[in-house]
């Protein structure tokens, strides 16, 4: 291993220094010469017809440079859905146009229908107030069940509020129905996966420049995915040629999914910058973030589990309504389908799985992928119904899971929900969890809690997820309109240091530290001589960004492939320098040597030779040392885990506190265990937040009641415990060169059902026959459940 | 417009501000001290915490004019004189107490204020003190650990790499 850390070292993060000293450069920290400000006029009603918009008063206001309405974007394209989903009857999903600015109708509170560009943000805000919009309010469509029965529509032109009615796998439906009908026991559970707001701490910000001299645009924007943003703007929305548009995502303050997507504000500032010939900047305030960032989850589900008399799983059958909000966000149709339905066999050998998902338009903000994206919803449904079944048939919940686990000798395993799992050992994860969580001591801890007048519960969960998104061939068949490979260029500079351009974007994941560990390990050089370049489409070959726990598994694999090419070429150069055959050249600790001799050249000497190619065999080797690789994965990666937690419930108030949370994950090989552990911590915080605190609430008029941190309960330091995180039980991924799986979402996938299972266990221990409480399990909900039990 | 003069990170600074100009805006827009971040509109998130006359203040809740004559400390002035990270900053790096970095300046400034008043806080005291600082990335584990480590306490028993 290189001296400052290669693969497996808990290397401290180099990016921390700028963040800790206030010298990070987030979008809103940047200002351009001649910059102007954009402010949006947003709908205050959830559903309304735009009768007229009079901008004349606003245009006459001091400092106002331009006013835009939906009328200005009628001729340009809409922001498209990235996945085509077909309904059970074979018809394609409904895809209403999502315009840059609302035109004809506004469809959710916060839907932008106009924008003002002014010299200062204060002037722009004042001018927005002077826009006279006559918007006739219509009854709002908020609740999904009502939406499916309604005779008025979010999008009149499609004549239904159902986007699609999807079956997975439709051919398995009859067998699943039959298995349930003939089963010894069927457990049924109806549950809500509560709607969440991702709440990256940095609000979205977009700043556009236009250069008239060469007709080029530069967009700085808060993105997890700058190349996709460029592609969407170029190919679908504004038609700016890709080679005339640079998209830069600088330091980005968290994403969690919400910054994967292209948003209308990005297109607006680009169009405005061209029109007025000056840079235009827009920064969301927190209320705008709540109103317009893509939300997450929002499923209403009925799940049934059929068992035989010995507790063997026979079938899972799921019916889900998934809210997509008022418009289709870029990945919103993939999230409740192929990122959810395909995981509905869990870690189990169950032979029959059938999932039906109805996606529903409502007058609410768009809903899309949020940390975990479909997989938390799958895990929640499965692991809650399994727990309920265990209680109903009188079997220990861990024993029931173990009985049905896929065993280590069964890989590769074709799940009943259509995926091929490559590796895992769920019993080993459960063994480790029982050990590190000191399960043996639980009864004593329960007694101690009871002595204090509290109920103590133990909850468990086993999850599997599919990440490292995704094999293009497979997702193409499933409806994806993009490929999900990634790319990297490794540039060895003449003086021996390296710039590695990667398509993944780091907004907290530590790529600037972890990716150099991989390259340093392969080349045997100091990682400090390697820098990562990310987030700038003009510097990077291509990329599909960071989400779906894909950065290392997909982009990291591209880095490996590009570095392998570097090694191959460097060996040729070294062979020439050493007058040997390149087959005899060995690379070790940054030195190329001729096997069995003491002849050698250093990596730095080879780099210099590549750029000063005197006496160079030009017929065999080009000058320079720079290689690019695109990597398309052969399969998803399949992290899995066993989680448990202990809660205390105050029987007088219903207040739940998480006393301990243990996460034992199989992430395959681990490059930087410190970063991996931190990723799990963050997911656990968000998962516990979902279980106990967070909820997005619209009233019957479609007004967002939880639109600030005064109303939406973010987890704070005193809501959460220290966690126990263990990834000692890794089974290497079999199909990528690093053997890595993906750790970014696991904590948020595994923790919500764990917490709910623990609360139910606590209440049952107190003699309360409560079998389910919907999230968030607020004191009011828990107390009410106890009163009704 | 009102003229204000204050000391920021040890240097005397003057500027013309409107009555409504927030201290956070004055720092970011007029003085280009963009390490102080704006994460919400309701003084909840704490990304904008600075010290005014030694006390932690959410700079989005204070007018620049109110800080006239004050001694203000921001994240940009926290490093040691030689540019190396101070004890708290170094502990955040050592214990991976940050990910995206956006809440980090406020966290560091709050931590500094806590340790000034309470040099050896317990875990519960740290968690309670951070009630006004929201982090979405870390689940707080490593932030709490870093602050306890910065106070000189042995945190080796607290799990993680």
Contacts between the chains, C-beta under 8 A, distances in Angstrom:
chain1	res1	chain2	res2	distance
A	10	B	161	4.2
A	12	B	93	5.5
A	12	B	94	6.4
A	12	B	96	7.6
A	13	B	93	6.8
A	13	B	96	7.0
A	15	B	101	7.3
A	16	B	92	6.9
A	16	B	93	4.3
A	16	B	98	6.0
A	16	B	101	7.5
A	17	B	85	6.9
A	17	B	93	7.2
A	18	B	101	7.6
A	19	B	98	5.7
A	19	B	100	7.9
A	19	B	101	2.9
A	19	B	104	5.0
A	19	B	105	8.0
A	20	B	75	7.7
A	20	B	78	8.0
A	20	B	85	6.0
A	20	B	89	4.3
A	20	B	92	5.8
A	20	B	93	6.4
A	20	B	98	7.0
A	20	B	101	7.8
A	20	B	104	6.2
A	20	B	108	6.5
A	21	B	35	7.1
A	21	B	75	6.7
A	21	B	76	6.8
A	21	B	78	7.1
A	21	B	79	5.5
A	21	B	85	7.4
A	21	B	89	7.1
A	22	B	33	7.1
A	22	B	34	7.2
A	22	B	35	1.9
A	22	B	36	7.2
A	22	B	74	6.7
A	22	B	75	3.6
A	22	B	76	4.4
A	22	B	78	7.8
A	22	B	105	5.3
A	23	B	35	6.7
A	23	B	76	7.5
A	24	B	35	7.5
A	24	B	101	5.2
A	24	B	102	7.9
A	25	B	34	7.8
A	26	B	34	7.7
A	26	B	37	7.3
A	26	B	102	6.7
A	28	B	34	7.8
A	28	B	38	7.3
A	29	B	28	7.6
A	29	B	34	3.7
A	199	B	136	5.6
A	200	B	100	7.4
A	200	B	102	7.7
A	200	B	136	6.2
A	201	B	37	7.8
A	201	B	39	4.8
A	201	B	45	6.5
A	201	B	47	6.2
A	201	B	100	6.9
A	201	B	102	4.3
A	201	B	103	5.0
A	201	B	134	6.6
A	201	B	135	7.1
A	201	B	136	5.2
A	201	B	137	7.8
A	202	B	37	7.3
A	202	B	39	6.9
A	202	B	100	7.1
A	202	B	102	4.5
A	203	B	38	7.8
A	203	B	39	7.0
A	251	B	100	7.9
A	251	B	101	6.8
A	252	B	100	6.9
A	253	B	37	7.5
A	253	B	39	7.9
A	253	B	100	4.8
A	253	B	101	6.9
A	253	B	102	3.0
A	253	B	103	7.9
A	254	B	99	7.5
A	254	B	100	4.2
A	254	B	102	6.3
A	254	B	136	5.4
A	254	B	137	5.8
A	256	B	136	7.0
A	285	B	41	5.0
A	286	B	39	7.0
A	286	B	40	4.1
A	286	B	41	4.8
A	286	B	42	7.0
A	286	B	45	7.7
A	287	B	41	6.0
A	507	B	100	5.3
A	508	B	99	3.5
A	508	B	100	3.5
A	508	B	101	7.4
A	508	B	137	4.9
A	509	B	99	7.3
A	510	B	99	7.3
A	673	B	161	4.6
A	674	B	96	5.1
A	674	B	160	7.3
A	674	B	161	4.1
A	675	B	96	7.0
A	677	B	96	7.6
A	677	B	160	5.0
A	677	B	161	5.4
A	678	B	96	4.8
A	678	B	99	6.2
A	678	B	137	7.9
A	678	B	138	6.4
A	678	B	142	6.1
A	678	B	160	7.9
A	681	B	138	5.8
A	681	B	139	3.9
A	681	B	140	8.0
A	681	B	141	4.6
A	681	B	142	6.5
A	681	B	160	7.8
A	682	B	99	6.5
A	682	B	136	7.5
A	682	B	137	4.8
A	682	B	138	5.6
A	682	B	139	5.0
A	683	B	139	7.5
A	684	B	139	5.2
A	685	B	136	7.8
A	685	B	138	7.1
A	685	B	139	2.9
A	685	B	140	6.5
A	685	B	141	8.0
A	686	B	136	7.3
A	686	B	139	7.5
A	688	B	139	8.0
A	708	B	40	7.2
A	708	B	41	6.9
A	708	B	42	5.1
A	708	B	44	7.5
A	709	B	40	5.2
A	709	B	42	5.6
A	709	B	44	3.5
A	709	B	45	6.2
A	709	B	134	7.0
A	710	B	42	5.3
A	710	B	44	6.6
A	714	B	44	7.9
A	714	B	134	5.1
A	714	B	136	7.4
A	715	B	139	7.7
A	715	B	140	7.8
A	716	B	127	8.0
A	716	B	130	7.0
A	716	B	131	5.4
A	716	B	133	8.0
A	716	B	134	6.5
A	716	B	140	7.7
A	717	B	126	7.1
A	717	B	127	4.2
A	717	B	128	7.8
A	717	B	130	4.0
A	717	B	131	6.8
A	717	B	133	7.4
A	717	B	135	7.9
A	717	B	140	4.2
A	717	B	143	7.0
A	717	B	144	6.2
A	718	B	124	7.7
A	718	B	127	4.1
A	718	B	128	5.3
A	718	B	130	7.4
A	718	B	131	5.7
A	720	B	127	7.8
A	720	B	139	6.1
A	720	B	140	5.4
A	720	B	141	7.6
A	722	B	123	7.4
A	722	B	141	5.6
A	722	B	144	7.4
A	722	B	145	7.7
A	722	B	158	5.8
A	722	B	159	6.7
A	723	B	139	6.8
A	723	B	141	5.5
A	723	B	159	7.0
A	724	B	159	5.1
A	725	B	159	6.5
A	725	B	160	6.7
A	747	B	139	7.4
